[in-house]
Amino acid sequence: MGSVNGMEQMAEVLANRTVKFQERVLKGIDVLTTPLDTTSNATPKDEVLAVDRWKLYRYRPLVEKPAPVPVLIFYALVNRYYMIDIQPDRSMVKKFLEAGLDVYVVDWGHPSRGDRYLTMEDYIDGYMNQAVDYVRRRSGQEAITLYGICQGGTFSTIYTALHPEKVSNLAIMVTPIDFHTDTGLLNVWSQHLDPDRMVETFGNVPGDFMNVGFLLLNPLRLIYQKYIDFVDHVDNRDFVANFVRMEKWIFDSPAQAGEAYKQFIKSCYQENRLIKGELELGGRRVDLQQITQPVLNVFGEKDHLVPPACSRPFTDLVASEDKTVLSFPTGHIGLFTSSRSQKEYAPKIAGWLAEHCRPQQTKAVSETATRKPLTKTKKAAPGPTKKPATAARRPATKKGKGR
């Protein structure tokens, strides 16, 4: 008799779950067949400069008199910058603006076939330098704050070491500095890549090719679990809209300029030259001891793309006296889009930036700007391969829009 009652109860539970599932599916069909707002780039901004494929934007300030020292954001080449402004209630940029900051961002765009031979020098000494100089002129400041994210943080670190007189503060976020750690699959896999063959095959390395590799770093969560979660919440319009925004961002991945990609994989991931003090750019050695500005190092403790071990060494390698480390219990993307990001992470970062971009900082900026830039050093003995002559070309210096 007891077993019969147990079977009846189980049947009732299954029936109830089936009914609820049917209700969720019907409501989900309604959600999926009606218009959804899945737009990104939530915060108003203006294009102020355009050079080749990239553009420089200035976000419209939210206060009458923003901090005099502007913040210039550099994102990674492999993803689009608008992750920092994915939607109004999940926007790191908005938190920066609310803190009274004057914020600029570079959109790297999509490289063309003609950009195959752009090098790291072209990006850092060329394009980044043009953006920095424009913001310096426009703001009237001799030096500005750089905020580099992921690979953009690596590039910002290199730039600051080579052009310390133009940088007042350096903040990096989820940034790889030590590439020889065994705590992340990306670091391990990169040791076995053949970037020469990849570039020979593709020219520019396709964004879709890169995406497959990123997804395989955590296939259970990134390929299967997120779609199971989607079905469980398909009747929630906000969840579905957020899901679609994220998917659009993930698969909106630019190709990688071939020569710069080869150089980055070889010199950083495979040879770890930055942390060893052996990286050269344009005949100059990148010496991290040249970084004496205030620095902020932000990373996620659960980041599977750039594990904490890759980012932590940064503050020990620079000569700065003002060093701040902010680590949060989240992953690579959670730092930007989680609810805790809006309530806790972004406000703390914005607070540090606002403190270091205040008017009393202007004097220190002027003093920093009087230092002489790092002088050229003798080139190290040539490696096993020579840089193609075509790779040495510089980016166009034409000015686009300027306002």
NURO-553450 format. One record per residue (C-alpha): residue in three letters; x, y, z. Coordinates in pm, 1 decimal. Layout:
residues N
> type:x:y:z
> ala:X:Y:Z
...
END
This chain:
residues 403
> type:x:y:z
> met:0.0:0.0:0.0
> gly:284.9:236.1:88.7
> ser:453.3:177.2:-245.9
> val:128.9:261.0:-427.0
> asn:96.7:591.4:-240.7
> gly:460.2:670.0:-318.9
> met:403.5:611.1:-689.8
> glu:93.1:830.9:-683.3
> gln:286.7:1113.1:-516.3
> met:568.6:1080.3:-770.8
> ala:318.0:1089.0:-1056.2
> glu:160.2:1401.9:-909.0
> val:500.1:1572.2:-878.9
> leu:586.9:1484.1:-1238.2
> ala:248.3:1609.8:-1358.7
> asn:295.2:1941.6:-1177.8
> arg:644.8:1982.7:-1319.7
> thr:518.0:1904.3:-1668.4
> val:245.8:2165.9:-1639.7
> lys:492.8:2428.8:-1514.4
> phe:734.7:2342.0:-1795.2
> gln:458.2:2379.1:-2053.2
> glu:361.6:2715.2:-1905.3
> arg:724.0:2830.2:-1916.7
> val:761.7:2716.8:-2279.3
> leu:442.1:2895.6:-2385.1
> lys:551.7:3214.6:-2212.7
> gly:899.5:3169.2:-2360.1
> ile:751.9:3148.6:-2709.7
> asp:577.5:3478.4:-2642.7
> val:905.5:3633.1:-2522.6
> leu:1101.0:3506.5:-2824.1
> thr:840.9:3615.5:-3080.5
> thr:802.6:3973.5:-2959.6
> pro:1065.4:4251.9:-3002.5
> leu:1342.6:4262.8:-2741.9
> asp:1577.4:4550.3:-2668.4
> thr:1919.1:4387.8:-2704.5
> thr:2119.7:4698.1:-2792.5
> ser:2456.3:4757.6:-2628.2
> asn:2670.8:5072.2:-2601.6
> ala:2424.9:5216.5:-2354.6
> thr:2602.4:5539.8:-2257.9
> pro:2600.6:5840.9:-2495.7
> lys:2938.1:5921.8:-2649.6
> asp:3087.3:6117.5:-2940.0
> glu:3344.5:6016.1:-3198.0
> val:3636.2:6258.8:-3172.7
> leu:3906.5:6091.9:-3381.0
> ala:3923.8:5829.2:-3656.5
> val:4244.6:5677.5:-3792.1
> asp:4251.5:5379.9:-4030.3
> arg:4023.1:5115.4:-3873.5
> trp:4006.1:5251.6:-3520.3
> lys:3807.7:5528.5:-3359.3
> leu:3837.6:5728.8:-3041.2
> tyr:3521.5:5815.4:-2847.0
> arg:3457.7:6050.3:-2559.8
> tyr:3169.1:5964.4:-2330.4
> arg:2948.5:6259.8:-2244.5
> pro:3025.2:6366.4:-1886.0
> leu:2754.7:6335.9:-1622.6
> val:2888.0:6619.3:-1408.6
> glu:2937.1:6986.1:-1494.4
> lys:3311.8:6985.2:-1423.3
> pro:3465.5:6638.5:-1466.1
> ala:3806.4:6558.1:-1321.1
> pro:4078.6:6743.0:-1514.3
> val:4291.3:6432.5:-1577.3
> pro:4101.3:6218.1:-1829.0
> val:4084.1:5839.1:-1833.7
> leu:4161.2:5667.6:-2165.0
> ile:4043.0:5305.3:-2190.4
> phe:4215.6:5048.2:-2409.8
> tyr:4038.1:4714.1:-2453.6
> ala:4187.8:4394.3:-2599.2
> leu:4219.5:4355.3:-2975.3
> val:4031.7:4024.6:-2972.9
> asn:3700.2:4151.9:-2833.2
> arg:3488.7:4464.3:-2865.7
> tyr:3516.7:4738.3:-2607.7
> tyr:3142.4:4770.3:-2535.6
> met:3153.1:4497.3:-2270.9
> ile:3230.4:4785.4:-2033.6
> asp:2900.2:4947.6:-2134.9
> ile:2681.8:4648.6:-2219.9
> gln:2354.4:4796.8:-2088.7
> pro:2242.9:5086.1:-1863.1
> asp:2223.4:4884.2:-1541.4
> arg:2545.1:4693.0:-1613.4
> ser:2781.5:4964.0:-1727.8
> met:3124.8:5016.8:-1575.6
> val:3157.3:5331.7:-1785.7
> lys:2845.9:5478.3:-1627.2
> lys:2994.0:5425.5:-1280.7
> phe:3308.9:5606.4:-1390.7
> leu:3105.7:5898.5:-1524.1
> glu:2894.4:5914.0:-1209.4
> ala:3219.8:5944.1:-1012.6
> gly:3296.2:6260.8:-1209.3
> leu:3553.4:6118.5:-1450.0
> asp:3622.7:6233.3:-1806.6
> val:3627.2:5905.2:-2000.1
> tyr:3755.3:5815.2:-2348.3
> val:3768.7:5473.7:-2514.4
> val:3936.1:5333.2:-2826.5
> asp:3734.1:5108.7:-3057.9
> trp:3991.4:4902.7:-3247.7
> gly:3739.5:4805.5:-3515.9
> his:3798.1:4517.7:-3757.0
> pro:4135.1:4487.4:-3935.4
> ser:4130.5:4443.7:-4311.5
> arg:4350.3:4214.8:-4520.5
> gly:4578.9:4511.6:-4572.4
> asp:4643.9:4525.9:-4196.5
> arg:4809.1:4184.8:-4187.3
> tyr:5154.0:4334.5:-4134.4
> leu:5064.6:4570.3:-3850.6
> thr:5297.9:4499.9:-3558.6
> met:5279.5:4551.9:-3184.0
> glu:5493.4:4858.6:-3243.6
> asp:5232.9:4992.4:-3485.0
> tyr:4959.9:4947.8:-3226.6
> ile:5151.8:5071.3:-2920.5
> asp:5397.9:5331.9:-3050.5
> gly:5166.8:5428.1:-3334.6
> tyr:4794.2:5406.0:-3270.8
> met:4796.7:5416.3:-2890.0
> asn:5037.4:5706.8:-2896.3
> gln:4810.3:5898.2:-3135.4
> ala:4512.1:5843.9:-2906.8
> val:4707.3:5948.3:-2596.6
> asp:4841.8:6261.8:-2764.7
> tyr:4494.7:6360.2:-2884.6
> val:4344.6:6327.6:-2535.4
> arg:4638.8:6518.2:-2384.7
> arg:4591.8:6806.2:-2629.2
> arg:4215.3:6815.2:-2590.4
> ser:4226.7:6808.8:-2208.8
> gly:4525.3:7042.0:-2175.6
> gln:4701.1:6786.8:-1953.8
> glu:5063.2:6687.3:-2003.5
> ala:4984.1:6335.8:-1883.9
> ile:4663.6:6129.7:-1856.9
> thr:4535.0:5815.0:-1688.3
> leu:4542.1:5489.8:-1885.0
> tyr:4293.9:5211.9:-1808.0
> gly:4390.7:4891.2:-1987.7
> ile:4172.1:4580.5:-1996.9
> cys:4301.8:4227.5:-2068.7
> gln:4546.1:4248.6:-2363.2
> gly:4477.2:4622.1:-2361.5
> gly:4627.3:4624.5:-2012.0
> thr:4940.9:4449.0:-2135.8
> phe:4972.3:4705.3:-2415.2
> ser:4906.0:4992.4:-2169.6
> thr:5178.7:4861.3:-1940.1
> ile:5425.2:4848.1:-2229.5
> tyr:5321.4:5195.7:-2343.6
> thr:5366.3:5344.6:-1996.6
> ala:5714.7:5193.9:-1964.4
> leu:5812.8:5346.8:-2300.2
> his:5633.1:5681.7:-2260.4
> pro:5620.6:5748.0:-1883.8
> glu:5610.2:6124.4:-1933.6
> lys:5264.6:6098.0:-2093.9
> val:5096.5:5884.2:-1825.5
> ser:4989.6:6015.4:-1485.1
> asn:4828.3:5693.1:-1356.3
> leu:4811.9:5338.2:-1485.5
> ala:4520.6:5107.6:-1407.8
> ile:4503.8:4756.1:-1550.7
> met:4224.0:4502.6:-1527.0
> val:4227.3:4123.3:-1583.9
> thr:4565.1:4175.9:-1750.0
> pro:4822.3:3905.8:-1826.7
> ile:5173.0:4011.4:-1722.7
> asp:5335.3:3678.0:-1633.4
> phe:5247.0:3441.7:-1917.6
> his:5432.9:3136.9:-1786.0
> thr:5190.2:3004.6:-1528.6
> asp:5027.8:2662.1:-1527.5
> thr:4703.4:2782.5:-1368.5
> gly:4523.1:2853.1:-1696.1
> leu:4471.5:2638.1:-2005.7
> leu:4519.7:2937.9:-2234.5
> asn:4875.3:2981.8:-2108.0
> val:4949.8:2610.9:-2141.3
> trp:4798.3:2575.3:-2489.0
> ser:4976.5:2884.7:-2617.7
> gln:5312.2:2719.2:-2552.1
> his:5230.4:2470.5:-2828.8
> leu:5083.6:2705.5:-3089.4
> asp:5255.1:2759.6:-3421.9
> pro:5166.6:3125.7:-3490.6
> asp:5378.9:3134.2:-3807.0
> arg:5173.4:2856.5:-3966.7
> met:4847.1:3010.4:-3845.9
> val:4926.7:3346.3:-4003.1
> glu:5061.1:3181.1:-4317.0
> thr:4727.7:2998.2:-4345.4
> phe:4485.4:3274.0:-4250.2
> gly:4668.6:3603.1:-4294.8
> asn:4470.1:3776.8:-4021.9
> val:4366.2:3518.6:-3761.0
> pro:3982.4:3498.8:-3773.5
> gly:3780.3:3596.9:-3468.8
> asp:3567.3:3282.6:-3502.7
> phe:3881.3:3069.4:-3483.8
> met:3984.6:3247.5:-3164.2
> asn:3634.6:3206.9:-3017.8
> val:3639.2:2828.8:-3058.7
> gly:3957.7:2817.2:-2852.4
> phe:3809.5:3035.8:-2578.6
> leu:3494.4:2822.3:-2558.2
> leu:3699.0:2503.3:-2530.0
> leu:3874.8:2641.4:-2222.5
> asn:3559.6:2563.5:-2025.4
> pro:3325.8:2369.6:-2256.8
> leu:3085.7:2238.7:-1992.4
> arg:2992.2:2586.6:-1874.5
> leu:3043.6:2789.7:-2191.7
> ile:2890.6:2548.4:-2444.9
> tyr:2634.3:2342.3:-2253.2
> gln:2539.6:2484.7:-1914.4
> lys:2458.6:2835.7:-2031.4
> tyr:2203.3:2703.2:-2282.4
> ile:2043.8:2484.1:-2016.1
> asp:2014.9:2796.5:-1801.2
> phe:1862.7:2976.7:-2097.5
> val:1583.8:2718.0:-2127.7
> asp:1521.2:2740.4:-1752.5
> his:1469.8:3118.0:-1782.7
> val:1326.0:3147.4:-2132.8
> asp:1006.9:3301.9:-1991.7
> asn:1200.4:3592.1:-1834.2
> arg:1226.5:3881.8:-2081.1
> asp:1512.2:4053.2:-1898.2
> phe:1712.6:3731.6:-1876.3
> val:1661.9:3655.7:-2246.0
> ala:1757.5:4010.5:-2349.6
> asn:2073.1:3995.5:-2136.4
> phe:2156.9:3652.2:-2277.5
> val:2125.1:3774.7:-2636.3
> arg:2337.8:4084.6:-2563.7
> met:2612.5:3865.4:-2424.2
> glu:2597.9:3621.6:-2714.7
> lys:2619.9:3908.7:-2962.3
> trp:2927.4:4042.3:-2783.7
> ile:3096.4:3700.9:-2763.9
> phe:3063.3:3638.7:-3135.6
> asp:3140.9:3995.9:-3240.7
> ser:3512.0:3918.6:-3235.9
> pro:3747.4:4099.4:-3474.5
> ala:4021.6:3913.4:-3657.4
> gln:4377.6:3958.7:-3531.1
> ala:4630.7:4140.8:-3748.0
> gly:4867.8:3859.2:-3844.5
> glu:5206.2:4008.6:-3761.2
> ala:5094.4:4157.8:-3428.5
> tyr:4934.5:3825.7:-3335.0
> lys:5256.9:3634.0:-3408.3
> gln:5461.0:3884.8:-3213.5
> phe:5229.7:3877.9:-2911.1
> ile:5211.3:3496.9:-2893.8
> lys:5585.6:3448.9:-2937.2
> ser:5725.1:3731.6:-2724.5
> cys:5468.0:3715.9:-2445.2
> tyr:5297.3:3376.1:-2419.2
> gln:5585.6:3161.7:-2540.0
> glu:5896.6:3356.4:-2435.0
> asn:5753.8:3564.5:-2147.4
> arg:5982.2:3851.8:-2240.0
> leu:5784.3:4126.7:-2067.0
> ile:5833.8:3992.9:-1716.3
> lys:6196.3:3902.4:-1793.7
> gly:6278.9:4255.0:-1908.0
> glu:6372.4:4125.2:-2253.8
> leu:6086.4:4265.9:-2462.6
> glu:6190.8:4523.9:-2721.7
> leu:5975.2:4757.9:-2921.8
> gly:6116.7:4988.7:-3185.1
> gly:6472.1:4921.1:-3066.5
> arg:6388.2:5010.7:-2704.6
> arg:6380.4:4767.9:-2415.3
> val:6055.5:4766.8:-2218.8
> asp:6175.0:4825.3:-1862.7
> leu:5889.2:4798.2:-1611.6
> gln:6102.9:4985.0:-1356.9
> gln:6033.1:5295.5:-1563.7
> ile:5676.3:5282.0:-1430.2
> thr:5675.6:5505.1:-1121.6
> gln:5321.5:5639.4:-1152.5
> pro:5041.5:5532.8:-918.0
> val:4916.9:5193.1:-1035.5
> leu:4598.2:4994.5:-986.7
> asn:4586.2:4620.1:-1052.5
> val:4236.7:4465.1:-1075.9
> phe:4168.7:4095.6:-1133.8
> gly:3910.9:3823.5:-1073.6
> glu:3993.2:3540.2:-836.9
> lys:3791.5:3294.8:-1050.4
> asp:3916.2:3415.7:-1388.7
> his:3984.5:3116.2:-1618.5
> leu:4115.8:3329.4:-1907.5
> val:4364.4:3539.3:-1710.2
> pro:4412.9:3361.6:-1375.1
> pro:4526.2:3573.3:-1077.7
> ala:4878.2:3427.6:-1104.5
> cys:4914.5:3602.7:-1440.9
> ser:4820.0:3944.6:-1302.1
> arg:4955.6:3953.2:-945.8
> pro:5326.7:3997.6:-1034.0
> phe:5259.6:4337.2:-1193.9
> thr:5277.7:4539.6:-872.9
> asp:5606.9:4377.3:-772.0
> leu:5770.3:4455.7:-1105.0
> val:5704.8:4830.3:-1124.0
> ala:5886.9:5101.9:-930.9
> ser:5572.5:5283.3:-819.4
> glu:5531.1:5374.7:-454.3
> asp:5153.6:5414.0:-484.3
> lys:5029.4:5060.1:-559.4
> thr:4678.4:4926.7:-514.0
> val:4553.5:4572.0:-576.1
> leu:4181.4:4497.0:-601.7
> ser:4088.7:4129.7:-634.6
> phe:3726.6:4020.5:-648.1
> pro:3560.9:3676.2:-614.8
> thr:3440.8:3657.9:-974.1
> gly:3545.7:3562.1:-1325.1
> his:3673.4:3746.8:-1631.2
> ile:3335.5:3878.2:-1748.5
> gly:3174.3:3892.4:-1405.1
> leu:3392.8:4191.0:-1322.5
> phe:3196.3:4388.7:-1581.8
> thr:2845.2:4247.4:-1589.9
> ser:2755.2:4089.3:-1256.8
> ser:2520.8:4256.5:-1010.9
> arg:2808.0:4276.9:-762.1
> ser:3010.0:4461.1:-1022.2
> gln:2759.8:4745.9:-1022.9
> lys:2721.3:4753.7:-645.4
> glu:3078.0:4686.8:-535.7
> tyr:3349.6:4631.5:-797.0
> ala:3295.7:4923.5:-1036.3
> pro:3240.2:5182.7:-757.2
> lys:3568.7:5082.2:-589.2
> ile:3758.5:5111.1:-917.4
> ala:3588.0:5441.6:-996.8
> gly:3678.7:5568.3:-650.6
> trp:4048.5:5498.4:-706.1
> leu:4040.8:5666.9:-1046.1
> ala:3854.3:5970.9:-915.1
> glu:4099.4:6009.8:-626.4
> his:4396.5:6003.8:-865.1
> cys:4241.1:6234.3:-1125.9
> arg:4139.6:6512.7:-887.1
> pro:4265.3:6873.1:-926.4
> gln:4539.4:6832.1:-664.1
> gln:4685.4:6561.4:-884.7
> thr:4754.5:6813.2:-1162.1
> lys:5081.8:6929.0:-1006.6
> ala:5210.1:6574.0:-981.0
> val:5112.4:6519.2:-1341.3
> ser:5320.0:6817.6:-1448.7
> glu:5620.7:6692.2:-1252.7
> thr:5586.5:6346.6:-1406.1
> ala:5571.3:6495.2:-1753.4
> thr:5912.6:6659.8:-1712.8
> arg:6093.8:6327.5:-1696.8
> lys:6287.3:6223.1:-1999.8
> pro:6148.5:5926.2:-2190.9
> leu:6329.7:5596.2:-2175.4
> thr:6636.7:5616.5:-2395.1
> lys:6708.4:5360.9:-2659.9
> thr:6917.2:5062.0:-2566.4
> lys:7130.1:4842.9:-2779.1
> lys:6938.1:4568.7:-2950.5
> ala:6984.6:4219.9:-2822.0
> ala:7134.5:3955.9:-3044.7
> pro:6891.8:3869.6:-3322.9
> gly:6663.5:3573.9:-3262.4
> pro:6607.3:3278.4:-3490.6
> thr:6371.0:3469.2:-3717.8
> lys:6387.6:3813.0:-3867.9
> lys:6104.7:4060.5:-3874.7
> pro:5962.8:4089.8:-4227.4
> ala:6048.4:4418.1:-4393.3
> thr:5682.2:4475.8:-4466.0
> ala:5598.4:4442.6:-4097.7
> ala:5796.3:4753.4:-4015.9
> arg:5556.5:4991.6:-4183.5
> arg:5404.1:5252.6:-3958.2
> pro:5034.0:5324.0:-3929.1
> ala:4891.8:5615.5:-4119.2
> thr:4923.5:5940.4:-3926.0
> lys:4631.5:6111.1:-4091.5
> lys:4377.8:6268.5:-3864.9
> gly:4015.6:6186.3:-3897.6
> lys:3748.1:6370.4:-3716.7
> gly:3857.1:6611.2:-3446.1
> arg:3624.5:6797.4:-3222.0
END
